[in-house]
Amino acid sequence: MTGTAVVLAGEAGVRAGAVDAWLEDAAARAVVDEASAVVGRDVATWWRDPLNLCCDTTAAHVEVVVSGIAGYRSLAARGLRPVVVAGHGVGEYAALVAAGALPLDQVVELVHWRAELLSLSPRPSCAGMAAVIGSGAGEVARAVVEDVGNTGALAIAAVDGPSQVLLAGGCEALARAREAVLAAGLDLVRLPGRTACHGPLVAPVARHLGAAIADLEWSEPDVPVVPNADGRPTRDPEQLARCLRAHLTSPVQWEATSRALVEAGATEVVEVAAVPVLGPLVRQVHPDLPVHLAAGPGTPLPTTPPEPAPAVPVHTGGET
């Protein structure tokens, strides 16, 4: 089939009050109400204060996951039937619920606990993330990690596209990386307040999460999901679980994901978010691919009906 891909933002998509735009829609409201019941507070009110989202990782991560699911279910209730779904970073949890692989209540509880554990990892004053920006970012980032990583904790945290790669590491390592990146003619931009996820510094958190992930109630999703860890679409619950266990310490393979969306049949992309985050990254790989932002229930749905297309391999099992 050819048709629409849906992508769901991670931490970069957090915005105060973003879920409010969806609250008058019944399907979206049901998601927010269920999240409130799990968390034990009115989450929409919690998320309207920018200070909560800026200073509280738990509020920020639960907000972007629940907002993404609420928006997706609103669009699905209006008839959107994607051919593939993906989320970036913590947005992968939203993608798994949206596709039907995991129940909402379990994911809200897990994301809440995951964020609390991350608050115990190296603080932004000691470690964090930075983006290598410019043409050839991947090659430069790999060279810098090979050089600086020998003397300090530094890893590639996300391959977002040909012109953006994220690094995670200690502050001293990131400072040395900046010198090397600038010497190569590119720029390095620190991401304020971000935990050094998708690298070795959060391995203790990943170990704690392992048991909780093992207890999740997995189902075969209605639509393929592209996991961050390998960038290959699958409907196999075992493979999705394996990738989720590796998720926190593995680089986000978003450039590979952008390619996989089209290989899986996507002729256009809908990004469920308050502001464009993933769309520009997808366009780095596919400059001519139509990308639509869905920030509320009034978003026009894509009008191109799905149609048969040549079969594209979709991994359903056996991957490592």
Secondary structure, DSSP 8 states (H G I E B T S, - for coil): -BEEEEEE--GGG--TTGGGGGTTSHHHHHHHHHHHHHHTS-HHHHTT-HHHHHH-HHHHHHHHHHHHHHHHHHHHHTT---SEEEE-TTHHHHHHHHHTSS-HHHHHHHHHHHHHHHTTS--TTTEEEEEEESTTHHHHHHHHHHHHTTTS-EEEEEEEETTEEEEEEEHHHHHHHHHHHHHTT-EEEEETT----SSGGGHHHHHHHHHHHHTS-----SS-EE-TTT---B--HHHHHHHHHHHTTS-B-HHHHHHHHHHTTEEEEEEESSS-SSHHHHHHH-TTS-EEEE-STT--------B-------B-S---
